[in-house]
Amino acid sequence: MAFSKKLKQLFFSGQKKNNWNGLINAYKPWLPVTNKTPIISLNEGGTPLIEVNSIANRIGKGVKVYVKYDGLNPTGSFKDRGMTMAISKAKEDGCEAVICASTGNTSASAAAYASKGGIKSFVIIPDGYVAQGKLAQALVYGAEILAIKGNFDKALDIVRELSEKYPITLVNSVNPYRLQGQKTAAFEIIENLGNAPDWLCIPMGNAGNISAYWMGFQEFFNANKSKKLPRMMGFQASGSAPLVEGRSISNPETIATAIRIGNPVNKEKALKAKESSNGKFSSVTDSEIIEAYKILGKEEGIFCEPASAASVAGLLKVKNDVPMNSTIVCVLTGNGLKDPDCAIKNNDAIFHTGVEAEISSITKKMGF
Ligand SMILES: *Cc1c(COP(=O)(O)O)cnc(C)c1O
């Protein structure tokens, strides 16, 4: 069968596009892996950078705003970037079980990658504070789950102690391989834009991701793959803002459960990223988070989870400080489907229930 030249080109360019097989394969020379490392991958990474004019228009000044939609990773959050590295290295080291404390996304990701790698996973979560979608994932991916009567910070203390005393690998972001995998998101942004952005806006919980991005931006800058470094703009929820207030918070509260963390383990690294990038940390209220969450959904067709919307809410809050004509990237860390309860409680939809199954009743409701 003969292909026309045009068809052939289309076919093969399509092939190339579908050739993505995970971030370890894409960025091997930049990662601490060898030919002996078994690559445990679900083809994570390679997520889209999407221009969001509804946000740029609210700022004006000729700015360009993009979102890095990392909610499109295999388990629906950026945690997969770190987990492919952490689980591959755990497998290489012959480990048979992993453990993590989690507000939900780390447990979903750890459970999925551990299953893929044939490793057992234990997850410790704060009872009653994990979004439905995340809990569903951990159950289906086959983790053993312990829901404790305590918050995330307590759960993290426990898993740190357990991993010191028992032969079980900790895969929270204190595991250095997590940040190595996560830094690849900065590489992708630079490759998409042809340079680093002027600002990188990102939500902070344990502050591993902001630290990882900063590492990635610096590595590509030092290798002349970008001509500038971004200012790192970190955002926390106002009821859970230890990095903004400069003190641990013993009872953090926010609708954005993924960043409901009072004592971030990567505090030092995050403060260094802020200082060396001339960045800034600020907080946003839950209602500002929900406002941004709704704008992204209604005006951009992008559904993210509330913690992710903190990056956009933060940008809108500090819009007066945005320089003219700058390029800004906001990181959308997780998928909106993770937290259906939040979506159902916080939207402006017109939702008629109990409508009679007749054309006349329906058109009446529709206002025809
Ligand atoms: C984990 C997580 C965060 C916070 O990332 P850190 O590295 O802990 O700062 C933000 N948003 C979502 C959706 C997350 O899952």
The ligand as a MOL file (V3000), in Angstrom:
LIG
                    3D

  0  0  0     0  0            999 V3000
M  V30 BEGIN CTAB
M  V30 COUNTS 15 15 0 0 0
M  V30 BEGIN ATOM
M  V30 1 C 1.2730 18.2860 46.9240 0
M  V30 2 C 0.4360 19.3480 46.3400 0
M  V30 3 C 0.7440 20.7080 46.4850 0
M  V30 4 C 1.8730 21.2000 47.3210 0
M  V30 5 O 3.1490 20.8260 46.8360 0
M  V30 6 P 4.3900 20.9240 47.8310 0
M  V30 7 O 5.5130 20.3380 47.0670 0
M  V30 8 O 4.0370 20.1140 49.0300 0
M  V30 9 O 4.5640 22.3570 48.1590 0
M  V30 10 C -0.0440 21.6370 45.8300 0
M  V30 11 N -1.1030 21.2610 45.1060 0
M  V30 12 C -1.4370 19.9580 44.9460 0
M  V30 13 C -2.6280 19.6270 44.1270 0
M  V30 14 C -0.6800 18.9640 45.5550 0
M  V30 15 O -1.0250 17.6880 45.3900 0
M  V30 END ATOM
M  V30 BEGIN BOND
M  V30 1 1 1 2
M  V30 2 1 2 3
M  V30 3 2 2 14
M  V30 4 1 3 4
M  V30 5 2 3 10
M  V30 6 1 4 5
M  V30 7 1 5 6
M  V30 8 2 6 7
M  V30 9 1 6 8
M  V30 10 1 6 9
M  V30 11 1 10 11
M  V30 12 2 11 12
M  V30 13 1 12 13
M  V30 14 1 12 14
M  V30 15 1 14 15
M  V30 END BOND
M  V30 END CTAB
M  END
